Amino acid sequence: MYNILIITIAKILNFFAKILGKILKKDNGNLLGKIIKKISPNILTKFKINCPVIAVTATNGKTTTNNAIKYMIEKNGKKVVSNTEGNNMETGIITTLLKNCTITGKIKADFITLEVDESYVPVVFKKIPLDSLVVLNFFRDQLDRNGEVETLILKINEFLKTYSGNLILNNDDPNVVRLGKANKNNKNVYYFSVDKYKYATKNQTEAGEGKFCPFDDTKLEYEYYQYSHIGKFKCPKCGYGDEELFIKIENVDLENMSFEENGEMFFTKANNIYTIYNFAAVISIAKLYNLNAIDALKDFKLNNGRSEEIDINGVKTIINLAKNPTGANVSLRMLNEDKEEKELLFVLNDNPADGLDVSWIYDINFETVNVKRIITSGKRAYDMAIRIKTSFFDKDNIEAYLSIEEAVKSLYSSDVKKYVIANYTALQPTRKALLEYKKETKKE
């Protein structure tokens, strides 16, 4: 009876939250969960879940991968409950389940897919069942909130010591592969990899974390780097990194947006290497659950600022999220691989959700950026402009605006191709400003 009462209260609150959200034009994806968790701290244990729960965690790529998995499963005719808006902490997951449960707490679905913040994996899955966990990567991110990468890895590793479900790991990230050794009795560990692509490098050219074997402290040897510390590595002493592969992506062709897996050709709407890694995880899930991924990946496109392409009055514009050095460097890599003339808008905030310390911008490779002009905006527009100036980029081609509207207006004073990079809290306001500019100027 108590459980029914709590869920009834949640349903009523959700009804009014929807109305408020429409009035304020704001998504309060965590609010319901925050309120109900205060009333019932163990609400997650009250849900009745009788279907596979698939979770995705990582520093970068959680939203894209989770949403692609959901899309792929739905393409196979199944009903899926998922936190597709990216509310990935405990309260966001509570909100998702409350919105999709019956009055008795039953989740009516064939699958539940969840994007989960790295630090919340042990918290959430001590309370709800977990069938499959995908781990994509670990990079340095928001040190003032998360601490060093090792701290997060150890938290998840401790949880995995008693976990015996499916564990799907990126074999090209030395920080991830080690998790497969957490529980020696778990026979359900699966590794995926992406073969060397056109722009892979012999030496590491971007900031990265995985340099030493976690088991004997020997320096890892790399055959090549795809980006950051992601690549083909091996410990020369113990052989760490030489795992049997469950999925291997080959013949990556970014120009034609295609790749192969086990002799099958996949076509996608993605032309960047890090999304190919996300899709390798999707294919791993498809194989585990006997689902078809080819048709889904051909159509899947995440239109929320993650490698999103939009047309602003005839000007091709690509928007991407970059909340840490790796995300920014991968975005710049994608920009540099594009041989067309282009300009860049980089928007940087320092709100609590972003991390208050923005010193990470000095690990961004602006020294190699190939653009005609760079505009900066956001709360830390001038910090970003100074960082770019220190990279010896022509100071006459750097513009800084605190107002995103002014920045966007200046950006479209020319008609060359645009790239837009924004960090976490800047992403959606920037996307909104771009779309509003498109709407306003179209009337003129």
Residue, then its C-alpha position, 0 to 999 in steps of 0.5 A: m500500500y505504501n508503494i502505491l501511495i508513493i507512486t500515486i504522489a509521483k504520478i500527480l507531481n509528474f502531471f503538474a511538472k509537465i504543465l510547468g515545463k511547458i510554461l517555462k519551456k524547460d525539461n526538469g528531468n531530475l526534479l521528480g526523482k529528487i522529490i520522491k527520493k526524499i520521500s522514499p530513499n529506497i524507491l528504486t528497490k520498489f519497481k517491479i522489473n521483469c525484463p533485461v536492463i541494459a546500461v551504458t556508462a563512459t566519460n564520452g558517448k553515453t547518450t549517443t550509445n544508449n539512444a542508438i541501442k534503444y532505437m535499434i531494439e525498437k526497430n526490432g519491434k520491441k518496447v523500450v523504456s529509456n532515459t533518452e534525454g540524458n538524465n543519468m544520475e540516480t534521480g534522473i533514472i528514478t524519474t524515468l522509471l516513475k514515468n513509465c511504471t504502473i501504479t503498483g510499480k511494474i515496468k511494462a517493457d521488453f527492455i530497459t536501456l539506461e545511460v548511467d553516470e560513471s559514479y552512479v553505476p554502483v549506486v543504481f545497480k545495487k537497487i535494480p537488476l542489471d543484465s548487461l553493462v556497456v563501458l565505452n571509455f574513461f577520460r579525465d573529466q570535471l576533476d573538481r566533481n569526479g576526481e581523477v579517472e582512477t577514482l571512478i575506475l576503482k568504484i566501478n571495479e569494486f562493483l564488478k567484483t560481484y557482478s556476473g551479468n554481461l559486461i561489454l568492454n572497449n578493448d581499445d581503452p586500457n582503462v576499460v579492459r581492466l574491468g574484465k578482470a574484476n570478477k574472474n568467475n564472470k564468464n560473460v565478458y565481451y570485448f569490442s574493437v575498431d580496426k585502424y582507420k585512415y587518420a590513426t597515428k603512430n604516436q599519441t597526439e592528444a591528451g590521454e590517460g592510459k599509459f601503463c599496465p594496471f597489473d605490473d606498471t609496465k609502459l604499454e606499447y601501442e601499434y597505433y592511436q585512434y584518438s587520445h589513448i584509444g588504440k591498439f595496445k599491449c603490455p609487453k610483459c604480461g600481454y594485457g590488452d590481447e583479449e579475444l574479441f567478440i566484435k571487431i569493426e573493420n574497413v572504416d570509411l568515414e567518407n562513405m560513412s561505412f564499415e564492416e563487421n564479420g563480413e557484413m557492411f554497415f552504412t551510417k550517418a556518422n563520419n567520425i571515429y568515436t561514433i564508430y566505437n559507439f556503434a561497435a557497442v550497439i552491435s555487441i548488444a544486438k549480437l547478445y540479444n539476437l537482434n538486427a542492427i544493420d537497418a537501425l544504424k543506417d537510419f539512426k541520427l541523434n539530433n540533440g547537438r551530438s555531431e548534429e548537422i543543420d542547415i542555417n539558411g544555406v550554410k552547413t553547420i555541425i554542432n558537437l558537445a565537448k565537455n573535456p579535453t578528449g571531446a574537444n580534441v575529437s571534435l577538432r580532429m573531425l574538423n581538421e579531417d574536413k578539407e572544406e573552408k570553415e569557421l569555428l564557434f566555441v562556447l564555454n561555460d563554467n556552471p556547476a554541472d560543467g565543472l568550475d575549473v576550466s584549466w582543461i582548455y589548455d589540453i585542447n589542440f588548437e595548435t593544429v586547428n585548420v579554420k579561417r576564423i574562431i569565435t568564442s562565447g559563453k561565460r568564459a568566452y574571454d578565457m577561451a579566446i586567450r587560450i586560442k591566442t596562446s596557440f599562435f592562432d592569428k589574433d585578428n581572426i579571434e572574436a569573443y562575445l559573452s552574448i551567444e546571440e551576438a556570437v551567432k550573428s557574427l558567425y554567419s556574417s560569412d557563408v563558409k561552412k561552420y563548426v560549433i563546439a559547446n560544453y555541457t550547459a552551453l550546448q542546448p542554449t547554443r543550439k537554441a540560439l542557432l535555430e532562432y537565428k535561422k528562424e529570424t533571418k529566414k523571415e528577412 
